[in-house]
Amino acid sequence: MKTVKIIGVPEHFNLPWHLAMEDGAFEDRGIQLEWTDVPEGTGKMCQLLENQEADLAIILTEGIIKSISQGNPSKIVQEFISSPLLWGIHVDVNSPRESIQDLKDDKVAISRLGSGSHLMAYVNAQNQGWNPENLEFEIINNLDGAIKSLNGGSGAYFMWEHFTTKPLVDNGTFKWLGDCPTPWPCFVVAATDAFLESNSGVLKHVLEVINTYTEEFKQIPSIDRTLSNRYNQKLDDIQEWLSKTTWGQRQLSEETLNGVQQKLFSLNLIEEIKETGQFLYPSH
């Protein structure tokens, strides 16, 4: 058995991985897939890849591109979710703010620097016509940290995946002010260069298994109910999420990669536009 360490967020997007593991689909190929949930999100996952504490990550596209641009020895091996991520924008339920425009000079609660919540705050600021350089941040590590910060009177706003935070809107913890969708496919599979150097065959098997599961995922009987139960989501929210979500089975296109680089460069989040070969593992 070949052990492969994989990391991802504990969210509904990643259920295909867990179903495949529960079915023994990787073990059938001689692979022991060790999954670790990383609730802190993409910034933390970039760090784990960089430190070679993980082999593979299911990670936000913009986060890993920024990290590789800054020297993280990893590559994108394919898309995982090819539809945009819907970033919900939230404040404390008792906040007087009623619209995204009301947030212009407010602090942003983020999981950590380099995370999606950090990078998408810049994208949102640019969308709103604000100067992104004026943004101020408070690091809160994860969703629980965001609850403590916002409910504790920080006055910050918090961006996180719309459907993951929806139960906290429904139960009166957060007030939702609107969404900011990513202008690109939101999740990719990334691998460390060290893993890729000696495990290209193993990677091929891993991708063949997960791609089989994601291609058929929406056809699984009562998958909406399974998701609703496992992730404590309302059934109609899960059904809406499923209708908006597409899993990808191919390598990220050079056009998309360059579009993300251009956006990050325009926001002064990376220093230069680099060659696509620095980011994309060649498809075989």
C-alpha positions in Angstrom: 0.0 0.0 0.0 1.2 3.5 -0.9 0.2 6.1 1.7 -0.9 9.4 0.3 -1.5 12.3 2.7 -4.4 14.6 1.4 -5.9 17.7 3.0 -9.1 19.7 2.4 -11.7 21.8 4.1 -14.5 19.9 6.1 -17.2 21.1 3.6 -19.7 19.5 1.3 -17.6 20.0 -1.8 -15.3 17.2 -0.6 -17.9 14.5 0.0 -16.9 12.6 -3.2 -13.5 11.9 -1.6 -15.0 10.5 1.5 -17.4 8.3 -0.4 -14.6 6.9 -2.5 -12.5 6.2 0.7 -15.5 4.6 2.4 -16.0 2.4 -0.6 -12.4 1.3 -0.6 -11.9 2.6 -4.1 -8.3 3.9 -3.4 -7.3 0.7 -1.5 -8.4 -1.3 -4.6 -5.6 0.5 -6.4 -3.1 -0.1 -3.6 -3.4 3.4 -2.2 -3.9 4.3 1.5 -5.4 7.8 1.3 -5.0 9.6 4.6 -7.4 12.5 4.8 -7.0 15.4 7.2 -9.6 18.2 7.5 -8.1 21.7 7.6 -10.9 24.0 8.9 -8.5 27.0 8.7 -8.7 26.8 4.9 -6.4 27.5 2.1 -3.7 29.7 3.8 -3.0 26.8 6.3 -3.1 24.2 3.5 -0.5 26.2 1.5 1.7 26.1 4.5 1.3 22.3 5.0 2.1 21.7 1.3 5.2 24.0 1.6 6.4 22.1 4.7 5.7 18.8 2.9 3.3 17.8 5.7 0.8 16.8 3.0 1.1 15.4 -0.5 -2.1 16.6 -2.1 -4.6 19.3 -1.3 -8.1 20.3 -2.4 -7.5 24.0 -2.4 -8.8 27.3 -3.6 -7.5 28.2 -7.0 -6.5 31.8 -6.2 -4.8 30.8 -3.0 -2.5 28.1 -4.4 -1.7 30.3 -7.5 -0.6 33.1 -5.1 1.4 30.6 -3.0 3.2 29.0 -6.0 4.0 32.4 -7.4 5.7 33.2 -4.1 7.8 30.0 -4.1 5.6 27.2 -2.8 7.2 24.1 -4.5 3.8 22.6 -5.7 1.8 22.3 -8.8 -1.9 22.3 -9.8 -2.7 18.9 -11.2 -6.4 19.5 -12.2 -9.6 21.3 -11.5 -11.8 19.9 -8.8 -14.8 22.3 -8.7 -15.1 24.1 -12.0 -17.9 26.4 -11.1 -17.4 29.6 -9.1 -17.4 29.7 -5.3 -20.1 31.9 -3.8 -18.5 34.0 -1.0 -21.2 35.1 1.4 -20.4 38.5 3.1 -21.5 38.5 6.7 -21.7 40.8 9.8 -22.9 40.3 13.3 -26.7 39.8 13.4 -27.1 43.0 15.4 -25.0 45.1 13.2 -26.8 48.2 11.8 -25.1 47.6 8.4 -27.6 46.5 5.7 -25.6 46.4 2.4 -22.1 45.6 1.2 -21.5 49.3 0.4 -21.9 50.0 4.2 -18.7 48.0 4.8 -16.3 50.3 2.9 -14.0 51.3 5.7 -14.6 48.3 8.0 -12.0 45.7 9.1 -12.2 42.3 7.5 -12.0 39.1 9.5 -9.9 36.5 7.7 -8.8 33.0 8.5 -5.2 33.8 7.7 -3.1 35.7 5.2 -3.1 34.1 1.8 -6.5 32.4 2.5 -9.5 32.7 0.2 -11.2 35.0 2.8 -8.2 37.3 2.5 -7.8 37.3 -1.3 -11.5 37.6 -2.0 -11.8 40.6 0.2 -9.5 42.4 -2.3 -11.6 41.1 -5.2 -14.8 42.4 -3.5 -13.2 45.7 -2.7 -12.2 46.1 -6.4 -15.8 45.1 -7.4 -17.2 47.8 -5.1 -14.9 50.5 -6.4 -13.0 50.8 -3.1 -9.2 51.2 -2.9 -8.1 47.6 -2.0 -4.9 49.1 -0.4 -7.0 50.5 2.4 -8.2 47.1 3.6 -7.4 46.2 7.2 -7.5 42.6 8.5 -8.1 40.7 11.7 -6.9 37.0 11.7 -9.5 34.7 13.2 -8.2 31.3 12.0 -11.6 29.6 11.3 -15.3 29.8 11.4 -15.5 29.5 15.2 -13.0 32.4 15.4 -15.2 34.5 13.1 -18.2 33.9 15.3 -16.2 35.0 18.4 -14.9 38.1 16.6 -18.2 39.3 15.1 -20.4 38.5 18.1 -17.7 40.0 20.4 -18.2 43.4 18.9 -15.2 43.6 16.6 -17.3 45.4 13.9 -15.5 43.3 11.2 -17.2 41.6 8.3 -16.4 38.1 7.3 -16.4 36.3 3.9 -16.9 32.6 3.7 -18.6 30.0 1.5 -22.3 31.0 1.3 -23.8 27.6 2.0 -21.4 26.6 4.8 -22.3 29.8 6.7 -26.0 29.7 5.8 -27.0 27.8 9.0 -25.3 30.6 11.1 -27.5 33.1 9.2 -30.6 31.0 9.8 -29.9 30.7 13.5 -29.3 34.4 14.1 -25.5 34.3 14.5 -24.7 36.3 11.3 -26.5 38.7 9.1 -25.8 38.0 5.4 -25.4 41.2 3.2 -24.7 39.6 -0.2 -22.4 37.4 -2.2 -19.1 37.8 -4.1 -18.6 34.9 -6.6 -15.1 33.9 -7.7 -14.5 34.9 -11.3 -12.9 31.5 -12.0 -13.2 27.7 -11.2 -12.9 27.7 -7.4 -11.2 24.5 -6.2 -8.2 22.6 -7.7 -6.2 19.5 -6.7 -2.6 20.5 -6.0 0.4 18.3 -5.2 3.9 19.0 -3.9 6.8 18.8 -6.4 8.4 16.2 -4.1 5.3 13.9 -4.4 5.0 14.4 -8.2 8.7 13.6 -8.8 8.3 10.0 -7.7 4.6 9.3 -7.7 3.2 10.2 -11.1 1.6 6.7 -11.4 0.0 7.0 -8.0 -1.4 10.4 -8.9 -2.9 9.0 -12.1 -4.7 6.3 -10.0 -5.9 8.9 -7.4 -7.3 11.2 -10.2 -9.0 8.3 -12.1 -10.8 7.3 -8.9 -12.0 10.7 -7.9 -12.9 11.7 -11.4 -15.1 8.6 -11.7 -16.9 9.6 -8.4 -17.3 13.3 -9.3 -18.6 12.5 -12.8 -21.4 10.4 -11.3 -21.8 12.3 -8.0 -25.1 14.2 -8.8 -26.7 11.0 -10.1 -26.2 9.1 -6.7 -29.7 8.4 -5.4 -30.8 10.8 -2.6 -27.3 12.5 -2.6 -29.1 15.7 -1.6 -30.4 14.0 1.6 -27.0 12.5 2.3 -25.3 15.9 2.0 -28.0 17.6 4.1 -27.6 15.1 6.9 -23.8 14.9 6.9 -23.2 18.6 6.7 -26.2 19.9 8.8 -27.7 21.8 5.9 -31.3 22.4 5.0 -32.4 20.2 2.1 -33.5 23.1 -0.1 -30.1 24.9 0.5 -28.2 21.7 -0.6 -30.4 21.4 -3.7 -29.7 25.0 -4.6 -26.0 24.4 -4.0 -26.0 21.2 -6.1 -27.7 23.1 -9.0 -24.9 25.7 -9.0 -21.9 23.4 -8.6 -20.0 21.5 -11.3 -17.1 19.2 -10.6 -14.2 19.3 -13.1 -12.0 16.4 -14.3 -9.4 18.2 -16.4 -6.4 20.4 -15.9 -6.9 24.1 -15.3 -6.7 25.9 -18.6 -3.7 28.3 -19.2 -6.2 31.0 -20.0 -7.9 30.6 -16.6 -4.5 30.5 -14.8 -3.4 33.7 -16.5 -6.7 35.4 -15.7 -6.2 34.6 -12.0 -2.6 35.8 -12.2 -3.7 39.1 -13.9 -6.3 39.7 -11.2 -3.9 39.0 -8.3 -1.2 41.2 -10.0 -3.7 44.1 -10.5 -4.4 43.9 -6.7 -0.7 43.9 -5.9 -1.0 40.4 -4.3 1.7 38.9 -6.6 4.9 40.6 -7.9 4.8 39.3 -11.5 3.0 37.2 -14.0 4.9 33.9 -14.4 5.1 31.1 -17.0 2.2 28.6 -16.8 4.7 25.7 -16.5 5.6 27.0 -13.0 2.0 26.3 -11.9 0.5 23.5 -14.0 1.6 19.9 -13.8 1.6 18.5 -17.4 -1.4 16.3 -18.1 -0.6 12.7 -19.1 
